[in-house]
């Protein structure tokens, strides 16, 4: 009997909570698709170690389980409030609390299971899309293949029903403590708006706004430490919640003061409805705003890494093979044998990087690059040479030089045209993103060599493997005779291969190379690369004494994918969870508002005017968390975008990443809003 009643009630609830079930189905589909990818043999064949992505998706899944559990908990409690009279009646008829609690849990599990099964079907389709995107990132052709992993399904079932378990157990305990009287009056509690101290509380809104402005200024101008960032973001989140406490009190005070604006048109009706909702949903609205903010920021960061992959990654490693050696006279014989074992070598170039006991270029970059900032400057603006000696890791001790003959041979190897220099000229090859930081003083610099004085003739900025191999960030190219009196600093081997490199070439070559050139950490007997300088790259850095272009490219793409996919996962789930709560709140309250709109109709309100008033009411309710989230996220997003562009050198507007994320956000928002408006009007018209 109870099972039949649970099934019947679940079927009835489906039509009232369609948006909620669609959202849960989408979440199930995302869980299924991403978990299936983690256990996919096809992914394992592309990347040898899937641990990075597994760790990232597992971490994100844990956060998502908590958020989805909060959504379910909210919805179960919300549905309980709407059906409290029904459950109170069951108690009056003699049913026990335990029986009703189990029946209600079964209803929710039935709804969840229906959503889960539908979501898994859609998840199979979504899995194909994700796999196709994953393969395209690695420039591979994907053939559609439905592959259901038992472990992936098990993980999805576990995560999905863990959300329900957390939420239902909590609500079951709450239900057991309620009396018949509590259940009968529960539905009316949303209308109880406690007033008092609104004059004091409204100042919380001003205080929250001031703190958010302070936090924004700190983001752009502050000095960062882990503790400051943790405290800053904790205060930021607290300010969001306190803002709604103050904002709701501000509206109440505005109505009480009977300002003329509230009596224009339907303002009083709208403000009363809004203040009532904000008073009873302060914590919920704060949480929704935080979710929207995180969704916008995660979408922005995902766009950053995705755009970098499209713009820069394919040209990041121009040489098929390049190997650094601290031995300035290394012949790389063992390394050459290792490469030739499974690969065909078209050309090999072994050359040296020189130094001239001067460090003017290094010192200039330490103190003038925007990516380094003022770290190596004294308070009076002078160069802090002592700090450069102790902590400077970006550049070698002395400026780095290369022979023109070696430079042109390397340019030809990667498909660039040769350059010419007069006997009294030199050129600087520097990373493109750093060229703008070179001032006229360094461009007018003259270099003294045994063969004479050299002056700058040109600056080159093509990709040239300058993260420790061909210099760190830069190399100064000089005529061959000018290098005669210089000291070799280290040697490099560059190779051009025919066809594709073997999949494990970089791993094998690294082992062999480091047997010849062992280096160890101070505390552990662990081999590391032997390079002493890596350049000023930050955020995305791939620096190693041995680089095989194809292998490194796959590794970097995998790392980027391991960041982008989880961020997109967070973006979709957080956005849909928050929008579901907004939509269900309004649709479930539509019956209550039907009575109010019925009174307005009797007072002469026409249907068209009523629909316009409903539209304004929904816009006010929907815009509150959305506008605040946009305001909160835009400063952080623009700051992060600006830093990302500065550190990586991508050619993109600072508004691009956030603009794309905001467009997706608004598009999804609009879909939920339209669905809510249509359902609201239908429910009101039916009364």
N, C-alpha and C positions, 0 to 999 in steps of 0.2 A: 504493500500500500504506500509506504513512504517512498520507495523507489519510483513508483509510478507518479506520485505527486512531485518528486524532484525533477523527473524528466519533463512533466507537463509544465512546471514552473520555468524550467530552463528554456523550453521552446517559446514560452510567452516572453521571456526576457530578451530573447534574441532580437526581436524587432525594435525594442527600446534601446538596445546597446549595440547597434550594428557597427558604429564607428570604433567602439572599444574592441569588438571582436576582430574587425579588420586590422586594427593596430596590433593586436596580439598575434594574429596570423602573419603579419609582416615581420614581427620580431622573431617568430618561430622560423620563418623562411630565411631570415638573415643568419640566425644561429645555425640552421642546417647547412646553408651554403658555405659559411666560413669554416665551420667545424669539419665539413666534408673535405674542404680544400687542405686542411691541416694533415689529414690522414690519407691524402691522395698519393698514389704511386706515381702519377704523372708529374706532380709538383716535385716529388722526391728525385725524379730523373733530371730535372732542370737544375735544382740546387741540392748540393750534397748535404748541407746542414740546415734543416728547417727550424732549428731551435730558436732563432731570433724571432721569426714570425709566430711560432707557437707561444713563446713567452709573451709577446706583445698582445696577441689575440686573447690569450688566457687572462692577462691582466685586465684588458678591456672587458672581457666577458664577466669577470668578477664584479666590476663596477656596474655593468649593465644589469646583472642579476639583482643587485641591490636597488637600482632605479626601477626596474620592472616590478620587483617585489613591492616597492612603494606605490607604484601605479595600481597594482592588484589590490593592495591593502586599502588604498583610497577608494577604489571602485567597489570593493566588497563592503566597506563601511558606508559608502554612499548609497548603495543598493539596499543595505540593511535599514538605513534611515527612511528610504522611500517605502519599504515594505514592513516597517515596524508594527503598524496596526494589524497587518495580516498575521505576523508572528505572535503578537499579543493575543489575537483571537484564537490561535492554535493552543496557546497556554490555557485560555479560558475553557476551551473545549476538552482539556484534560491531557494534552500531549506534554511530555517532559522536555525540559530545556535541552537535555542531551540529545533527544531524538530530533528536535528542531534544528539544533546546531549541526548535527550530522547531515540532515536533509539539505540544509543551506550550503554546507560544504560540498555535498554531492552536486548540487545545482551549478556551483561555480566551476567545479572540476569538469562537469559535462560541457559547459560553455568553453572552458579552456581547451578541452580535448578536441572539440569541433574546430576551434581556431587553429589548434596545433596541426591537425590532420590536413586542413586546407592549406596551412602555411607550409607544410612539408612538400605538398604537391607543387606549390609555387616555388618553394626552395629548390626543387630539382631544375626548374627553368632558370632561376636566379643563379644557381651554381654554374650553369653553362655560360652565362654572361660574365661572371667573375673569372672563370677559367679562361674564357676567350680574351678578356682584358689582360689577365696575367700573362698569357702566352704572347700577346701582341707587344707587351713591354719588353720581352726578351727576343722580339723579332722572329717569332716562331709561328707556324701555322697550326691552329687548333682544330681538330676534328671533333664534332659533337659526339659525346659519349657519356651516357648516364652511368655513373659509377657510384653506387651507394656503399659507403664504408660503415661496417658494423660499429667500429669505435666512434665514428663521427655521429652516427645516429644515437648511440648510447650517451655520448657527451651532450648532445642536443636535448635528449629526453631529460637527462639529469639536471641540466641548467634550467630548462623551461619549468619543470615541475618543482624545482627548488624554489623558484619565485612564488609559486602557488603555496607551497608548504610554509614558507616564512610568513606569508600574508594571512593564510587561513588559520594557522595555529594561533596567531595573535588575536584575530577577530573572534575565534572560538572562545578564548579565555574571556574576552570582553563581553561576549554574549551571555556567558554563564553567570556573570555578575549582575545582569540586568533583571529588573522585576517587570511584572505586567504593566505597572504604572509608567516605568521608564520607557517601555516599548510604545505605549499608547501616546506618550507625549514627545517621543523622539523626533517625529517628522516636523514638529513645530519649532524645534530648537534653532534651525537656520534663520528663523525670523526674529529671534531674540537678540537685539542689538544693544549691548551694554553701553550706556552713555556715561559721561563724567570724565573729568580731567582731560577733555579734548583740547583745551587751551594749552595745557602743558605738552601733551603728546604731539601736537602739530609741529612743535619745535624740533622733534626728532627728524622730520622730513628735511628741514633746513640743515640740521647737523649732518645727516646722511649725505646730502648733496655736497656740502663743504668737504666732507671726508673723501668722497669720490673724486672731487676736483683735486684735492691734495694728493690722492693716490695716483691720479693721472700725471700730475706734475712730477711726482717721484719716479714714475716709470720713465719719463723723458729726461729728467735731470738728475735723478738720485744716484747714489753710490750703492751698488748691489752687494749684499751678503746673503747667505742662505737664511739666516735668522730674520733679517729685515724683509725678505721676500715672503717668508711664511707668515710673519705677523701682518704684513701689508695685505696679503690676499685674504687672511682670516678676517681682518677688519673690513675689507671690501665686501665679503659675503655677508657679514653682520650688518653692514650699512644697507644692503639691499632689503633685508627683512625689516629693519627699523624704518626704512623709507615708507613701507606700506602701512606700518602702524601710524606714522605721522600723517601720511597722505589721506587715509580714511578719516582721521580726526579733523584734518583740514577741511574736507568736504562737509563734514557734519557741522563744523563751526560756520562755514560759509552759508549753509542753509539756515542755521539758527540766527545768524546776523541779518537775514532777510535782505540780502543785497539785491538790488534791482535786476541784476542779470538773471537771477534764478526764476524770475516770474515771466521771462520772455519765452514765448512759444511753449515747447514741452520740456524746458530745462529742468523744472522742479521734479517732474516725473522721472526723468533720466538720472538726475543727480541722486534722488532718493534710492532708486534701484541700485545705482553704482555704489553708493556709500554703504548700503545694506550688505552687498556682496563683499566689498573690501573688508568690512568689519568682521565678517564671519569667515573670511578666507585669507586672512593676512599671511599666515604661514604658507598656505598653498600658493598664493600669488608670488610670494618671495621665492619659493622653490621653483615655480615655473619660470620666473625671470632668470634664475641661475641656470636652469637647463637650457633656455634659449640662448643665453650668453655663451655657455660652453659649446652649444651646437654651432653658433656662428664662428667662434674662434677655432674649433676643430676643423670646420670646413675651410677656413682661411689657411690654416697651416697645411692641410692636405693639398690645397691648390698650390702652395709654395713649392713643396717637394715634387709634385707632379710636373709643374712648369719647369723646374730645374732639370728634371730628367729629360724633358722634351728638348730644352734649349742647349744644354751643356754636356750632358753625360756622354753622348756618343763621340764627342771630340776631346773628352777629358784626358784620354790616354792615346796620344798620337802615334807612338812607336809600338810596333807589335811586341817587342821585348826590349826592356831597358833594365840594366843592372848597375848598381852603384858599388864601388869598392873603396875602402879607406886606403888601400895600397895604391899609391900613385903610379906604380909600374906593373900592375896586375895584367896578366895576359889572358885571363878568363878561360883557360884551356878546358877545365873540368865543366864549366858552365856551358861552353860551346858544345861539348860532347853530349851533355844532357839534353840540350835543345835538339840537336841533330838526330837523336835516337828515334824520335817519333814525328819529326817535323822537317819540312824542306826549307832550308835557309837560302834566301835569294841574295841577301847582302848583310854584311857585318861591319860595324865601325867601332873600333876601340880608340878612345881618345882621353885626354886629360883636361881637367879644370885647374886653372892656375890662380895664384895669389901674388900680390906685389907688396906685402907688408903694409898695406893701407886699408882703412875701413871707412872712408868718407861716405861712400854710397850706403853702406849698412847703417851708419849713424844717422844719415839723412832719412832713411826709410823708418828707422825706429822712432823718429821724432816728428815725421810729417804725414805718415799714413793715417787716414781716417779710421781704418780698421783696428789700428793699434791705439790710437788716441793719445792721451798724455801720460801713459804709464811710465815712460822713460824720460820724462821732463821734470826738472825741479820747479818749485813754486814760482820762481822768477822767469820761467820759460827756457832756461838753459838746459843743455843736455846732461842727463844724469849718467855719466860714464861708468860709475861704480855699479849702478843697478844693471846696466847693460851687460857688464862683465859677469855679474852674479846670476842674473835671471833671464838674460836675453837668449831665447831658444829659436827665434825665427830665422836668424842668419848666422853664417859662419863667422869665425873670428875676423877674417879679412875679406875684402871684396873679391868676387869671383870673376874670372876671365876665361875666354875661350878663343882658340885660334879661328881665323876666318875660314881656313880650308876645312876644318872639322865642322864648322857651322853650316857651310854650304852643302857639305856631304849629307848632314842630317836633314837639312831643308829638302834636298832632293829625295831623300828616303821617304818623307811624308808628303811629297807632292807639292812642295813650295818652290818658287823660283829662286835662283841664286841671287846674291847681292854682291856689290863691289864696294871696296873701300880704298881710298887713296892712302899713301904711306903715312899721312899725318891725321888720319880719321879713325874714329871708332863708332860703334853703334851700341845701343842698349836694347836688349830683348827682355821685355817685362810683361807680366800678366796684364791683360787688357783692362781689368777693373782698377788697376793701380796707376795707370798712365796719367789720369787726371790729377793725381797728387804730386806729380813731378813739377817743381817750380822752376823758374828761369835760372835760379842760382845753380841748381844741379845740372841743368841743361847746358850751362855755359862752362861747366867744369872742364878743366884741362888735365889730362893724365900724363904724367912724366914716366917715360920708359927709357931703356938704354939706347933705343934707336931714335929717340926724339920725343917731342911733345905732340899729343893727340888731342883733337877736339871732336865734339859730337857731330855726327853727320845725319843720323836718323834714329828713329825709335820703332821697333817692331813689337807687335802684340799678339801674334798667332799663338795657338796652343803649342807648347814646346816642352812639356814634361819638366816643369820648374817647381816641383815640390821636393827638392833635395837632389835631383839628378843634374840637370842642366842649370845649376844654380838654385837658390831658394828665392822664389819670386822673380829673380832677374839674373841675367848674365851679361857681362860686358864683352862684346866681340871686338877683337883687335887684329890687325894684320899679323901674319905669321912671324915676321921678323921681330915684331914688338914683344912677342912672348918669349923670345930667346933668353932674356935676362930674368924671367919670372920663375917662380918655384911651383912645380906641380903640387896641387893640394890633394886631389883624389882622382881616380880614373872611373870611366863609365864605358859600358858596352851597350850599343844599340843594335837591334836586329830587325830585318824586314823578312817576314815569312811568306811562303807561298801557300795560299789557301788558309784554312782555319787551324788555329793552335789546338793541340790536344787538351782535353778537358782538365787534366790534372797537371799540366805543364808548370804552372806557377807554384803549385805545392811542391813538386819534385825539385824544381830549380831552386826554390828557397832553401830546402833542406841541404842540398849540395853546396850552395853558396855559403851558408852559415856554418857548415863544417869547415870550410876554408877560412872563414872570417868570423870566428865565434866571439860574441859579445854577451855579457851577462848583466843582469840587474845587480844592484848593490846587495840585496838581501837574499836573493834566490838564484839558484843555478839554472836560469832560464834564458835561452837564446833569444836575442832581439835583433832588430835591424841596426846597422852600424852607422847610419847617417847621423850627422850632428846638427843639421838644420833642415827645417821643413817648410819655411815660408810662413806667410801670415794668414793662410786659409783658416776659417773657423766654420762651425756648424757642420759642413760637409767636408771631411778631410780623408783622403786616402793617401797615406805616405808610407812607402816601404822601399827597402833597398832593392827589391826585385819586383818588377811589375810586368805581367803578361797582359796585354791590352784586353783580349777577349775574356780571360778569366776574371780580371779586375772589374771589367764592365758588368759582367753577370753578377758579381758579388755586390757591387754598388747598387745595381738595379734592384737586387733582392732586398738590400737594406732599406732602400727608399720605399719599396712596395710594402715592407714590413711596418713602415710608419704610416703610409698613406691609407692602406686598407683598414686598419683599426680606427683611424681617425674618421673615415667615412662611415664606418660602422657606428661609432659614437654619435656622429652628426645625425644620421637617420633615426636612430633609436631615441635619442634625447628629444629631438624635434617632434617625433610622432607621439611620444609619451605625453609631453606637455600639451600638445594640441588636442589629444584625446580627452584630457581632463577638462580643458576649456569647452570642448564641444559637448561632452556628456553633461557637464554642469548646466549648460543652457538648455539642452534638449530635455533633460529631466525636469527642469523647472518650468518648462513651457506650459504644463497643465496649470501650475499655480498662476502664471502670468495670463493664462487664458481668462481667468476670472477678472483680472484687472482690466484687460483689454475689452472684455465684455461690458464692463461699466463704462469705459470710454466710448464704446460704440453706442450705448444707450444715450450718452451725452452728446452724440452727434458726430463722432469720429468715423469717417468713411473708410472703406477697406483699403483703398490706395494710401490714405494717410496713415492707417494702422501699420501697413507693411513698411512704409517709410520710417515710422517710429521704431518698429522692430529692428530695422536695419541700423538705425542710429544707436540703439541700445546695445546691439551685438558689436558694433564697431568700437564703442566706448570700452566694453568689457574685453574685447580681443586686443585692442591697441595698448591697453595699460602695460601688460608684461612685454609686449613686442617692442614698443617704442623705448621703454626703459632698457631692455636688453640691447637694442641697437646703440643707444647712447652709451651704455657701459662698455660694449665690446669694440666700438669703432676706434677709440683712442688706443687701446691695447693692440688691436689688429693692425692699425696703421704704423704704430711703433715697431711691431714685430716685422711687418712687411718691409719697412725702411731698413731695418737692420739686416734682414735676409738679403735684400738687394745689394746692400753695401758689402756684406761679407762674401757673397757668392758671385756678384758681378752680373747677374741676370739682367737682361734688357727689358724691364717691365715697369709700368707705372706703379707707384706706391698704392694706388687705389684699386689696382686690378684684382688682386687676390680677394680682398674683402668684398669688392663689387660682385664677383662671381658667387661667393658664398652667400651674400645678401640676396642676390637674385633667386638662387635656389630656395633659400629660406622663405622669401616672400611668395614664391610660386606654390610651395607646399602649404604655406599659411592660407593662401587664397583658396586652395582646394577645400581645406577643412572648413573655412569660413562659409563658403558657398553651400557646402553640405549641411552645415549647422543652420544657416538661414532658411534653406528650403524646408528642412525638417521642423524648424520652429514655427514657420508660417503654417505648415500643414497641421501641426498639433493645435495651434491656436484656433485655426479655422474649423477644426473638427468639434470644438467644444460648443 
